[in-house]
């Protein structure tokens, strides 16, 4: 028996032997790029699927080129001087031609309209760039489609950057790819509710990288899915042994990444390893602060970074592209090299020092006019803030450093709506400091503050213990802040006399200590407390004093937003509705700009009350719905008092009476699903009414008789026949049908059947 070897002709596109998943947008981008430019480069990290996308795109557009498509595969070529020879071979030019290969290629291409594909250019980037440039200048009908881990930098080049496949909680293209390839390994494999979480976790851990996902499915031959997920800690060892027919660089995850590593200069390799210390995104300032030094001076950082971006090791992100990120697989590879270089401890310490400095600057300048910008800068770096705390807690003898970082972040947790996570870290700190020391007292104070918004009774105990320790230590700032948060817990528990006593003591201590942050925080809470107890004039007076303390023209967001919110609530209770709306809207806009979810939820609550009072019940319940995910996301509760709950329920009941429970539920769900930008636009009057969805007809909105008439009409009976069947007059049937068409939102009786099917199905 003989085995015939069937080969593709040189330059011919291969036949796809596995299914193509997703990538519709990417294919469209390549298609559009080839319409606009003659030089298009598909770039991205190794294993992201550049070649598959380029070949599929080429097959789709081949009809636009009279002389077709020619594929030049370069992965096995090492000598750049042989590039023209390789292209000539793929074009089918005779070997015996006496002309230099490049001249032969150009002579062949000058009279042709053809798409030339240069696949895997990164290790021959200079040669590929030169060849492409010459071809584009010497021909008029040839376009070049290249794939490379870095751009070729040819004039007129159009870049199509390819990202990993998306991974969503419910699935996504990465999960679809895993399911398809897993089924090829095990025909019985299906993604279902019982294993979906494991599949999503696996795809997410592999960054949605097609190569890594395909390598993982091979392991299903010997490992159950749950064990495969558990073993991903060592993904480089696990993900080996891919298809025997795959190119060497694609047979293991490690070789795919090593291919990129070998293409980097020594400085780029060093920066790659040092960047692995970051958990999330980073900007140039962070890179210079943490990674510069020794063999990599600060002045050489930018050039090395540009090289890593060009080679798709580092990805740019953000609206302005000023932040960077590494995929987890590339970061872990870099981390291995960081250990080998003996620099891990040094980089971790520098990383911690940077985020401590950022947090302390935020704390120290908390009431500054650039507070909002400082907060957003911190929020973008949440993963690295978390990593820095973890490092300090894990490193021997660094408990004080961990306490310093967590302690400086006290307002960050609340603004970000991370009440539960903040309390988690403060519990870690109090565990490390069991005695009566400042670190424990401060952690207790901040945990009490966050816990008060969650209506946790433990928050009161934490505030009380904080006060005892601070008084014993004679620390006025901690003693004052502890009483501020004691006041908050007592206020939410409606123990107003004790809350007022704590507030008076806090005010005296903080005034003596000169703690302005503590004082304006306290004044906000006192204003809220006075509002709850019905002392509305006093509430307004203390809040106005707080605004004066911040200064006219202040752009601080946290305290100022809450002060406007309390002023709005007090004015609402005084019947000053227009002034209340102005204050509530101002507070909402400030809190939205800051990103304070809980503060924004309070303001939306107030604006919902105002809408309900004006009879705008649809808007009222829609705004309440918009606040729902904000409360839930922070694990917080509305106000924590019966008075706030009373106003809330009053708005809900009025809406239900006016609209019905079904319509209210529909509106509330719609509000909860809307982006906050739309919510703020409606609440400020910029999008008044347009955002409120029209009622959706339901078959059960029809009366029993109307439903009977609708069913008979959908069967094709005439009005007279329906009247005879139901023993009613034809005029009554006519009236019923008019109402049915209006309720179902259809123009003609012929559409009744389809509409009923939609609603009941």
MIZA-447816 format. One record per residue (C-alpha): x, y, z. Coordinates in nm, 3 decimals. Layout:
N
REC       c1       c2       c3
REC        X        Y        Z
...
This chain:
761
REC       c1       c2       c3
REC    0.000    0.000    0.000
REC    0.138    0.342   -0.092
REC    0.049    0.678    0.055
REC    0.018    0.951   -0.203
REC    0.140    1.289   -0.080
REC   -0.085    1.565   -0.206
REC    0.066    1.913   -0.182
REC   -0.077    2.256   -0.243
REC    0.061    2.441   -0.539
REC    0.304    2.721   -0.440
REC    0.119    3.035   -0.339
REC   -0.221    2.866   -0.315
REC   -0.443    2.929   -0.013
REC   -0.485    2.624    0.212
REC   -0.822    2.461    0.259
REC   -0.963    2.520    0.608
REC   -0.990    2.189    0.793
REC   -1.130    2.327    1.120
REC   -1.425    2.557    1.174
REC   -1.379    2.933    1.188
REC   -1.526    3.093    1.501
REC   -1.625    3.457    1.537
REC   -1.398    3.736    1.409
REC   -1.670    3.898    1.196
REC   -1.559    4.250    1.290
REC   -1.193    4.172    1.228
REC   -1.266    4.028    0.884
REC   -1.469    4.336    0.798
REC   -1.183    4.561    0.912
REC   -0.934    4.378    0.691
REC   -1.176    4.387    0.398
REC   -1.231    4.762    0.440
REC   -0.858    4.823    0.487
REC   -0.781    4.647    0.158
REC   -1.034    4.872   -0.015
REC   -0.859    5.181    0.122
REC   -0.491    5.085    0.114
REC   -0.257    4.863   -0.084
REC   -0.047    4.773    0.222
REC   -0.232    4.611    0.512
REC   -0.064    4.440    0.807
REC   -0.254    4.217    1.047
REC   -0.074    4.244    1.381
REC   -0.119    4.088    1.724
REC    0.048    3.861    1.978
REC    0.155    3.509    1.893
REC   -0.130    3.261    1.883
REC   -0.406    3.522    1.849
REC   -0.509    3.397    1.504
REC   -0.351    3.647    1.265
REC   -0.287    3.393    0.990
REC   -0.637    3.243    1.005
REC   -0.795    3.587    0.984
REC   -0.570    3.698    0.698
REC   -0.634    3.382    0.497
REC   -1.009    3.392    0.554
REC   -1.015    3.762    0.458
REC   -0.807    3.689    0.148
REC   -1.047    3.416    0.040
REC   -1.336    3.660    0.079
REC   -1.177    3.934   -0.132
REC   -1.002    3.714   -0.390
REC   -1.266    3.792   -0.649
REC   -1.156    4.157   -0.652
REC   -0.815    4.060   -0.790
REC   -0.804    3.949   -1.154
REC   -0.497    3.732   -1.099
REC   -0.603    3.602   -0.760
REC   -0.411    3.560   -0.438
REC   -0.057    3.439   -0.371
REC    0.040    3.317   -0.024
REC    0.405    3.336    0.085
REC    0.461    3.146    0.411
REC    0.773    3.270    0.587
REC    0.779    3.091    0.923
REC    1.052    2.849    0.816
REC    1.264    3.106    0.634
REC    1.561    3.237    0.834
REC    1.785    3.413    0.581
REC    1.634    3.749    0.482
REC    1.833    3.752    0.158
REC    1.631    3.452    0.042
REC    1.301    3.637    0.070
REC    1.284    3.731   -0.302
REC    1.366    3.370   -0.394
REC    1.080    3.249   -0.172
REC    0.833    3.494   -0.323
REC    0.942    3.398   -0.672
REC    0.884    3.032   -0.591
REC    0.536    3.100   -0.459
REC    0.454    3.297   -0.774
REC    0.553    2.991   -0.976
REC    0.847    3.160   -1.152
REC    1.094    2.920   -1.316
REC    1.408    2.835   -1.121
REC    1.637    2.873   -1.421
REC    1.566    3.244   -1.470
REC    1.898    3.429   -1.504
REC    1.761    3.753   -1.364
REC    1.800    3.842   -0.994
REC    1.495    3.701   -0.809
REC    1.366    4.045   -0.709
REC    1.375    4.168   -1.069
REC    1.194    3.854   -1.183
REC    0.926    3.907   -0.916
REC    0.875    4.271   -1.014
REC    0.861    4.196   -1.387
REC    0.599    3.929   -1.316
REC    0.386    4.152   -1.094
REC    0.390    4.473   -1.302
REC    0.116    4.357   -1.537
REC   -0.095    4.183   -1.275
REC   -0.373    4.267   -1.035
REC   -0.301    4.039   -0.740
REC   -0.309    4.015   -0.360
REC    0.030    3.910   -0.222
REC    0.015    3.765    0.130
REC    0.335    3.768    0.338
REC    0.259    3.545    0.637
REC    0.470    3.561    0.957
REC    0.699    3.856    0.890
REC    0.816    3.942    1.241
REC    1.154    3.764    1.225
REC    1.224    3.912    0.879
REC    1.062    4.248    0.938
REC    1.326    4.464    0.765
REC    1.343    4.243    0.457
REC    0.963    4.218    0.434
REC    0.927    4.593    0.473
REC    1.180    4.660    0.197
REC    1.026    4.406   -0.040
REC    0.674    4.540    0.023
REC    0.782    4.898   -0.033
REC    0.951    4.812   -0.362
REC    0.653    4.608   -0.484
REC    0.410    4.888   -0.403
REC    0.622    5.146   -0.586
REC    0.698    4.929   -0.890
REC    0.345    4.798   -0.951
REC   -0.002    4.945   -0.974
REC   -0.230    4.644   -0.935
REC   -0.066    4.454   -0.649
REC   -0.173    4.483   -0.285
REC    0.020    4.334    0.005
REC   -0.146    4.170    0.306
REC    0.107    4.086    0.577
REC    0.079    3.913    0.913
REC    0.332    4.004    1.179
REC    0.371    4.047    1.551
REC    0.489    4.400    1.474
REC    0.409    4.650    1.198
REC    0.638    4.670    0.895
REC    0.641    5.052    0.903
REC    0.597    5.080    0.527
REC    0.463    5.415    0.399
REC    0.087    5.393    0.358
REC    0.063    5.082    0.577
REC   -0.280    5.021    0.732
REC   -0.264    4.830    1.063
REC   -0.534    4.584    1.171
REC   -0.457    4.498    1.533
REC   -0.608    4.165    1.640
REC   -0.710    4.116    2.004
REC   -0.782    3.785    2.178
REC   -1.132    3.640    2.154
REC   -1.386    3.795    2.393
REC   -1.480    3.599    2.706
REC   -1.812    3.682    2.870
REC   -1.979    3.533    3.175
REC   -2.241    3.371    2.956
REC   -2.002    3.264    2.682
REC   -1.854    3.452    2.388
REC   -1.638    3.358    2.092
REC   -1.364    3.210    2.313
REC   -1.612    2.970    2.472
REC   -1.756    2.885    2.129
REC   -1.406    2.801    2.004
REC   -1.337    2.582    2.306
REC   -1.669    2.402    2.259
REC   -1.604    2.338    1.890
REC   -1.249    2.211    1.937
REC   -1.342    2.008    2.247
REC   -1.616    1.834    2.052
REC   -1.355    1.730    1.796
REC   -1.158    1.564    2.078
REC   -1.464    1.420    2.253
REC   -1.782    1.406    2.038
REC   -1.994    1.384    2.354
REC   -1.864    1.715    2.492
REC   -2.118    1.995    2.530
REC   -2.108    2.329    2.710
REC   -2.404    2.337    2.949
REC   -2.510    2.509    3.269
REC   -2.320    2.254    3.477
REC   -1.979    2.317    3.320
REC   -2.014    2.664    3.168
REC   -1.844    2.835    3.463
REC   -1.539    2.608    3.427
REC   -1.517    2.669    3.052
REC   -1.547    3.046    3.100
REC   -1.282    3.036    3.375
REC   -1.046    2.839    3.153
REC   -1.091    3.072    2.856
REC   -1.047    3.377    3.077
REC   -0.729    3.236    3.234
REC   -0.596    3.180    2.882
REC   -0.675    3.542    2.787
REC   -0.910    3.427    2.511
REC   -0.603    3.331    2.303
REC   -0.707    3.088    2.027
REC   -0.377    2.897    2.029
REC   -0.388    2.846    2.406
REC   -0.754    2.738    2.391
REC   -0.684    2.488    2.113
REC   -0.388    2.346    2.306
REC   -0.608    2.315    2.615
REC   -0.875    2.114    2.435
REC   -0.614    1.854    2.337
REC   -0.566    1.785    2.708
REC   -0.931    1.679    2.735
REC   -0.816    1.346    2.596
REC   -0.670    1.264    2.937
REC   -0.806    1.522    3.185
REC   -1.164    1.604    3.288
REC   -1.255    1.969    3.240
REC   -1.246    2.059    3.611
REC   -0.896    1.911    3.650
REC   -0.779    2.095    3.341
REC   -0.893    2.424    3.494
REC   -0.729    2.340    3.827
REC   -0.394    2.268    3.658
REC   -0.374    2.598    3.472
REC   -0.147    2.743    3.740
REC    0.138    2.602    3.531
REC   -0.006    2.673    3.191
REC    0.329    2.654    3.010
REC    0.391    2.297    3.120
REC    0.029    2.190    3.073
REC   -0.026    2.334    2.727
REC    0.219    2.128    2.525
REC    0.178    1.864    2.260
REC   -0.044    2.037    2.008
REC   -0.119    1.909    1.660
REC    0.175    1.722    1.503
REC    0.111    1.909    1.179
REC    0.129    2.250    1.346
REC    0.427    2.473    1.290
REC    0.690    2.433    1.565
REC    0.612    2.776    1.709
REC    0.247    2.669    1.756
REC    0.298    2.325    1.913
REC    0.324    2.455    2.270
REC    0.226    2.777    2.440
REC    0.582    2.827    2.558
REC    0.736    2.801    2.211
REC    0.480    3.050    2.079
REC    0.589    3.302    2.341
REC    0.960    3.218    2.317
REC    0.937    3.302    1.947
REC    0.830    3.656    2.046
REC    1.097    3.673    2.318
REC    1.374    3.584    2.074
REC    1.265    3.866    1.844
REC    1.315    4.123    2.122
REC    1.633    4.316    2.190
REC    1.809    4.269    2.523
REC    1.656    4.592    2.658
REC    1.311    4.486    2.545
REC    1.351    4.147    2.712
REC    1.459    4.316    3.035
REC    1.163    4.555    3.029
REC    0.928    4.263    2.952
REC    1.042    4.082    3.266
REC    1.016    4.394    3.483
REC    0.671    4.485    3.351
REC    0.547    4.148    3.475
REC    0.531    4.298    3.824
REC    0.217    4.492    3.721
REC   -0.117    4.316    3.760
REC   -0.324    4.556    3.551
REC   -0.267    4.844    3.314
REC    0.016    5.094    3.354
REC    0.125    5.425    3.205
REC    0.468    5.555    3.111
REC    0.514    5.723    3.450
REC    0.455    5.393    3.630
REC    0.694    5.211    3.396
REC    0.970    5.465    3.452
REC    0.919    5.472    3.828
REC    0.914    5.095    3.877
REC    1.120    4.952    3.591
REC    1.402    5.200    3.526
REC    1.747    5.140    3.671
REC    2.062    4.937    3.632
REC    2.091    4.795    3.281
REC    1.777    4.983    3.176
REC    1.823    5.359    3.236
REC    1.517    5.581    3.242
REC    1.612    5.743    2.911
REC    1.601    5.403    2.736
REC    1.260    5.300    2.870
REC    1.056    5.462    2.593
REC    1.248    5.297    2.310
REC    1.218    4.954    2.474
REC    0.845    5.010    2.533
REC    0.789    5.107    2.169
REC    0.964    4.786    2.068
REC    0.740    4.574    2.291
REC    0.427    4.747    2.159
REC    0.542    4.698    1.801
REC    0.602    4.328    1.869
REC    0.255    4.289    2.025
REC    0.400    4.194    2.364
REC    0.245    4.503    2.523
REC   -0.100    4.630    2.420
REC   -0.206    4.995    2.421
REC   -0.544    5.069    2.573
REC   -0.763    5.355    2.689
REC   -0.938    5.625    2.491
REC   -0.612    5.808    2.420
REC   -0.387    5.502    2.417
REC   -0.184    5.633    2.711
REC   -0.207    5.312    2.913
REC   -0.056    4.973    2.844
REC   -0.122    4.614    2.941
REC    0.028    4.267    2.900
REC   -0.180    3.956    2.851
REC   -0.159    3.723    3.150
REC    0.025    3.452    2.957
REC    0.292    3.701    2.849
REC    0.309    3.849    3.199
REC    0.365    3.506    3.355
REC    0.639    3.431    3.105
REC    0.804    3.761    3.195
REC    0.767    3.682    3.566
REC    0.963    3.360    3.517
REC    1.248    3.557    3.363
REC    1.227    3.816    3.643
REC    1.294    3.539    3.896
REC    1.582    3.402    3.688
REC    1.734    3.751    3.675
REC    1.710    3.775    4.055
REC    1.508    4.098    4.038
REC    1.167    3.985    4.168
REC    1.199    4.120    4.524
REC    1.341    4.452    4.406
REC    1.063    4.507    4.150
REC    0.792    4.410    4.399
REC    0.927    4.660    4.650
REC    0.939    4.936    4.389
REC    0.585    4.846    4.281
REC    0.458    4.867    4.640
REC    0.636    5.199    4.696
REC    0.471    5.351    4.390
REC    0.117    5.262    4.497
REC    0.177    5.368    4.856
REC    0.286    5.707    4.724
REC   -0.023    5.736    4.502
REC   -0.255    5.642    4.788
REC   -0.089    5.878    5.036
REC   -0.101    6.165    4.784
REC   -0.472    6.098    4.734
REC   -0.532    6.095    5.110
REC   -0.316    6.401    5.177
REC   -0.482    6.606    4.901
REC   -0.827    6.459    4.937
REC   -1.016    6.790    4.929
REC   -0.807    6.938    4.647
REC   -0.972    7.062    4.329
REC   -0.819    6.774    4.132
REC   -0.974    6.512    4.361
REC   -1.186    6.364    4.082
REC   -0.888    6.324    3.849
REC   -0.679    6.170    4.129
REC   -0.955    5.924    4.211
REC   -0.996    5.812    3.850
REC   -0.620    5.763    3.823
REC   -0.637    5.532    4.125
REC   -0.944    5.348    3.998
REC   -0.768    5.261    3.674
REC   -0.497    5.094    3.881
REC   -0.717    4.892    4.114
REC   -0.556    4.559    4.027
REC   -0.214    4.694    4.119
REC   -0.341    4.857    4.440
REC   -0.474    4.518    4.541
REC   -0.148    4.348    4.443
REC    0.057    4.597    4.646
REC   -0.148    4.528    4.960
REC   -0.119    4.153    4.902
REC    0.257    4.186    4.866
REC    0.295    4.380    5.190
REC    0.077    4.134    5.380
REC    0.267    3.834    5.243
REC    0.620    3.971    5.282
REC    0.785    3.911    5.621
REC    0.795    4.215    5.848
REC    0.584    4.443    5.630
REC    0.262    4.458    5.831
REC    0.311    4.831    5.895
REC    0.352    4.890    5.521
REC    0.028    4.702    5.453
REC   -0.153    4.908    5.716
REC   -0.016    5.232    5.571
REC   -0.137    5.153    5.219
REC   -0.481    5.022    5.318
REC   -0.524    5.308    5.564
REC   -0.451    5.576    5.304
REC   -0.718    5.430    5.077
REC   -1.007    5.493    5.318
REC   -1.212    5.716    5.081
REC   -1.126    5.512    4.773
REC   -1.320    5.204    4.884
REC   -1.639    5.403    4.939
REC   -1.623    5.608    4.620
REC   -1.552    5.293    4.417
REC   -1.843    5.111    4.582
REC   -1.599    4.848    4.711
REC   -1.732    4.841    5.066
REC   -1.697    4.466    5.109
REC   -1.344    4.453    4.968
REC   -1.233    4.749    5.176
REC   -1.360    4.583    5.491
REC   -1.183    4.262    5.389
REC   -0.848    4.441    5.385
REC   -0.916    4.625    5.712
REC   -1.000    4.292    5.876
REC   -0.660    4.165    5.760
REC   -0.494    4.466    5.921
REC   -0.676    4.429    6.253
REC   -0.575    4.061    6.258
REC   -0.209    4.166    6.225
REC   -0.242    4.427    6.501
REC   -0.442    4.270    6.786
REC   -0.325    4.521    7.049
REC   -0.434    4.880    7.120
REC   -0.221    5.051    6.852
REC   -0.293    5.322    6.597
REC   -0.289    5.082    6.300
REC   -0.570    4.879    6.454
REC   -0.771    5.185    6.554
REC   -0.752    5.342    6.208
REC   -0.848    5.016    6.035
REC   -1.144    4.976    6.272
REC   -1.254    5.333    6.199
REC   -1.256    5.287    5.824
REC   -1.420    4.945    5.841
REC   -1.691    5.100    6.059
REC   -1.749    5.372    5.801
REC   -1.791    5.124    5.516
REC   -1.998    4.887    5.728
REC   -2.242    5.161    5.827
REC   -2.353    5.193    5.463
REC   -2.411    4.817    5.459
REC   -2.631    4.841    5.771
REC   -2.397    4.598    5.948
REC   -2.441    4.609    6.329
REC   -2.073    4.520    6.362
REC   -1.987    4.866    6.229
REC   -2.106    5.021    6.556
REC   -1.883    4.787    6.758
REC   -1.584    4.870    6.537
REC   -1.638    5.244    6.580
REC   -1.671    5.207    6.957
REC   -1.349    5.003    6.984
REC   -1.169    5.257    6.765
REC   -1.272    5.540    6.998
REC   -1.154    5.347    7.306
REC   -0.811    5.278    7.155
REC   -0.767    5.631    7.018
REC   -0.859    5.788    7.352
REC   -0.611    5.558    7.526
REC   -0.339    5.658    7.276
REC   -0.438    6.026    7.296
REC   -0.455    6.042    6.916
REC   -0.696    6.327    6.832
REC   -0.730    6.259    6.458
REC   -0.821    5.892    6.505
REC   -1.038    5.975    6.807
REC   -1.225    6.238    6.607
REC   -1.269    6.024    6.297
REC   -1.380    5.729    6.509
REC   -1.657    5.945    6.654
REC   -1.753    6.066    6.304
REC   -1.817    5.707    6.200
REC   -1.979    5.630    6.534
REC   -2.220    5.913    6.454
REC   -2.293    5.761    6.113
REC   -2.370    5.415    6.251
REC   -2.594    5.556    6.522
REC   -2.772    5.781    6.270
REC   -2.850    5.490    6.040
REC   -2.973    5.295    6.345
REC   -3.202    5.594    6.427
REC   -3.041    5.645    6.768
REC   -3.041    6.020    6.715
REC   -2.959    6.141    7.066
REC   -2.648    5.923    7.089
REC   -2.557    6.020    6.732
REC   -2.579    6.389    6.822
REC   -2.362    6.335    7.129
REC   -2.096    6.159    6.920
REC   -2.111    6.440    6.663
REC   -2.059    6.710    6.928
REC   -1.755    6.529    7.069
REC   -1.615    6.466    6.721
REC   -1.656    6.831    6.625
REC   -1.470    6.954    6.933
REC   -1.181    6.709    6.887
REC   -1.145    6.765    6.512
REC   -1.155    7.145    6.548
REC   -0.870    7.127    6.799
REC   -0.677    6.886    6.577
REC   -0.733    7.100    6.266
REC   -0.860    6.798    6.070
REC   -1.048    6.969    5.786
REC   -1.133    6.643    5.607
REC   -1.284    6.503    5.924
REC   -1.479    6.823    5.986
REC   -1.641    6.850    5.642
REC   -1.724    6.479    5.652
REC   -1.885    6.531    5.991
REC   -2.080    6.837    5.875
REC   -2.227    6.634    5.589
REC   -2.339    6.369    5.835
REC   -2.477    6.623    6.081
REC   -2.678    6.779    5.799
REC   -2.817    6.438    5.709
REC   -2.891    6.363    6.075
REC   -3.076    6.695    6.117
REC   -3.277    6.625    5.800
REC   -3.383    6.285    5.935
REC   -3.486    6.428    6.269
REC   -3.693    6.703    6.105
REC   -3.457    6.991    6.196
REC   -3.461    7.116    5.839
REC   -3.336    7.471    5.899
REC   -3.043    7.334    6.099
REC   -2.970    7.080    5.825
REC   -2.950    7.353    5.563
REC   -2.737    7.574    5.785
REC   -2.474    7.307    5.855
REC   -2.455    7.200    5.489
REC   -2.414    7.557    5.370
REC   -2.134    7.596    5.626
REC   -1.971    7.285    5.483
REC   -1.981    7.430    5.131
REC   -1.827    7.754    5.258
REC   -1.552    7.555    5.429
REC   -1.467    7.392    5.095
REC   -1.448    7.734    4.935
REC   -1.634    7.907    4.655
REC   -1.545    7.757    4.320
REC   -1.427    7.428    4.471
REC   -1.434    7.134    4.227
REC   -1.394    6.874    4.501
REC   -1.652    6.603    4.442
REC   -1.702    6.368    4.735
REC   -1.812    6.601    5.017
REC   -1.961    6.866    4.787
REC   -2.185    6.611    4.615
REC   -2.321    6.482    4.946
REC   -2.380    6.834    5.079
REC   -2.591    6.921    4.773
REC   -2.780    6.593    4.813
REC   -2.867    6.666    5.177
REC   -2.965    7.024    5.092
REC   -3.194    6.886    4.821
REC   -3.360    6.642    5.061
REC   -3.415    6.908    5.325
REC   -3.568    7.146    5.071
REC   -3.791    6.866    4.940
REC   -3.931    6.819    5.288
REC   -3.985    7.196    5.319
REC   -4.187    7.196    4.997
REC   -3.923    7.393    4.806
REC   -3.937    7.156    4.512
REC   -3.765    7.360    4.242
REC   -3.471    7.444    4.470
REC   -3.462    7.080    4.577
REC   -3.440    6.973    4.213
REC   -3.151    7.212    4.147
REC   -2.957    7.078    4.447
REC   -3.036    6.715    4.367
REC   -2.935    6.756    4.004
REC   -2.613    6.931    4.103
REC   -2.529    6.655    4.348
REC   -2.607    6.389    4.088
REC   -2.382    6.548    3.827
REC   -2.096    6.579    4.075
REC   -2.131    6.220    4.193
REC   -2.154    6.092    3.836
REC   -1.837    6.277    3.736
REC   -1.660    6.141    4.043
REC   -1.791    5.788    3.994
REC   -1.936    5.759    4.346
REC   -2.209    5.499    4.299
REC   -2.365    5.525    4.645
REC   -2.372    5.905    4.632
REC   -2.528    5.891    4.286
REC   -2.791    5.644    4.410
REC   -2.893    5.886    4.689
REC   -2.933    6.169    4.437
REC   -3.136    5.953    4.198
REC   -3.359    5.859    4.490
REC   -3.427    6.226    4.562
REC   -3.497    6.305    4.196
REC   -3.738    6.011    4.182
REC   -3.930    6.155    4.478
REC   -3.951    6.489    4.297
REC   -4.072    6.325    3.975
REC   -4.336    6.133    4.168
REC   -4.451    6.449    4.346
REC   -4.495    6.618    4.006
REC   -4.699    6.323    3.876
REC   -4.421    6.204    3.645
REC   -4.457    5.849    3.774
REC   -4.292    5.677    3.478
REC   -3.978    5.884    3.529
REC   -3.991    5.830    3.905
REC   -3.995    5.452    3.893
REC   -3.741    5.451    3.607
REC   -3.498    5.653    3.822
REC   -3.552    5.420    4.117
REC   -3.463    5.133    3.885
REC   -3.148    5.314    3.774
REC   -3.040    5.337    4.139
REC   -3.101    4.966    4.209
REC   -2.773    4.830    4.064
REC   -2.578    5.109    4.235
REC   -2.708    5.005    4.577
REC   -2.657    4.637    4.500
REC   -2.309    4.685    4.357
REC   -2.186    4.846    4.676
REC   -2.371    4.608    4.905
REC   -2.528    4.923    5.050
REC   -2.882    5.011    5.157
REC   -3.093    5.320    5.117
REC   -3.027    5.554    5.403
REC   -3.077    5.289    5.665
REC   -3.372    5.475    5.818
REC   -3.748    5.440    5.826
REC   -3.796    5.798    5.703
REC   -3.599    5.738    5.384
REC   -3.781    5.410    5.330
REC   -4.114    5.589    5.377
REC   -4.038    5.843    5.103
REC   -3.915    5.562    4.879
REC   -4.228    5.352    4.924
REC   -4.450    5.657    4.879
REC   -4.300    5.711    4.532
REC   -4.336    5.341    4.449
REC   -4.699    5.320    4.563
REC   -4.798    5.635    4.374
REC   -4.642    5.495    4.056
REC   -4.812    5.158    4.098
REC   -5.148    5.324    4.155
REC   -5.105    5.535    3.842
REC   -4.939    5.284    3.611
REC   -5.004    4.936    3.746
REC   -4.750    4.693    3.887
REC   -4.663    4.542    3.550
REC   -4.572    4.877    3.393
REC   -4.372    4.977    3.702
REC   -4.174    4.653    3.693
REC   -4.107    4.707    3.323
REC   -3.982    5.063    3.380
REC   -3.773    4.972    3.683
REC   -3.599    4.693    3.492
REC   -3.532    4.926    3.200
REC   -3.383    5.193    3.427
REC   -3.157    4.936    3.592
REC   -3.024    4.825    3.254
REC   -2.942    5.171    3.116
REC   -2.590    5.321    3.107
REC   -2.544    5.590    3.371
REC   -2.478    5.851    3.102
REC   -2.835    5.803    2.977
REC   -2.972    5.811    3.331
REC   -2.800    6.141    3.406
REC   -2.913    6.283    3.069
REC   -3.277    6.208    3.149
REC   -3.255    6.330    3.507
REC   -3.102    6.661    3.396
REC   -3.367    6.711    3.128
REC   -3.130    6.663    2.832
REC   -3.319    6.352    2.716
REC   -3.652    6.412    2.883
REC   -3.907    6.141    2.798
REC   -3.721    6.000    2.497
REC   -3.542    5.745    2.714
REC   -3.856    5.623    2.891
REC   -3.968    5.311    2.700
REC   -4.322    5.295    2.568
REC   -4.542    5.031    2.729
REC   -4.498    4.687    2.580
REC   -4.830    4.527    2.502
REC   -4.898    4.197    2.674
REC   -5.171    3.955    2.580
REC   -5.288    3.961    2.940
REC   -5.346    4.338    2.907
REC   -5.649    4.241    2.696
REC   -5.973    4.181    2.878
REC   -6.110    3.826    2.871
REC   -6.363    3.920    2.600
REC   -6.099    4.106    2.396
REC   -5.875    3.800    2.413
REC   -6.159    3.582    2.281
REC   -6.224    3.824    1.995
REC   -5.851    3.843    1.914
REC   -5.819    3.464    1.896
REC   -6.118    3.433    1.664
REC   -5.994    3.717    1.445
REC   -5.654    3.549    1.423
REC   -5.832    3.237    1.293
REC   -5.964    3.443    1.001
REC   -6.326    3.491    1.113
REC   -6.503    3.806    0.998
REC   -6.651    4.052    1.246
REC   -7.002    3.919    1.174
REC   -6.887    3.558    1.225
REC   -6.721    3.652    1.554
REC   -7.042    3.825    1.666
REC   -7.245    3.515    1.588
REC   -6.996    3.286    1.762
REC   -6.991    3.496    2.082
REC   -7.358    3.599    2.063
REC   -7.280    3.970    2.067
REC   -7.350    4.250    1.819
REC   -7.122    4.323    1.526
REC   -7.086    4.681    1.651
REC   -6.948    4.544    1.980
REC   -6.698    4.331    1.787
REC   -6.595    4.638    1.584
REC   -6.524    4.830    1.908
REC   -6.336    4.537    2.058
REC   -6.113    4.508    1.752
REC   -6.026    4.879    1.759
REC   -5.907    4.844    2.119
REC   -5.726    4.516    2.043
REC   -5.528    4.672    1.755
REC   -5.432    4.968    1.975
REC   -5.328    4.753    2.271
REC   -5.127    4.512    2.058
REC   -4.966    4.791    1.859
REC   -5.047    4.644    1.517
REC   -5.206    4.827    1.222
REC   -5.426    4.550    1.079
REC   -5.616    4.241    1.193
REC   -5.395    4.021    0.978
REC   -5.107    4.084    1.222
REC   -5.302    3.992    1.537
REC   -5.205    3.623    1.525
REC   -4.833    3.695    1.495
REC   -4.844    3.953    1.774
REC   -5.030    3.719    2.008
REC   -4.771    3.451    1.937
REC   -4.487    3.690    2.023
REC   -4.646    3.798    2.348
REC   -4.760    3.459    2.469
REC   -4.452    3.275    2.345
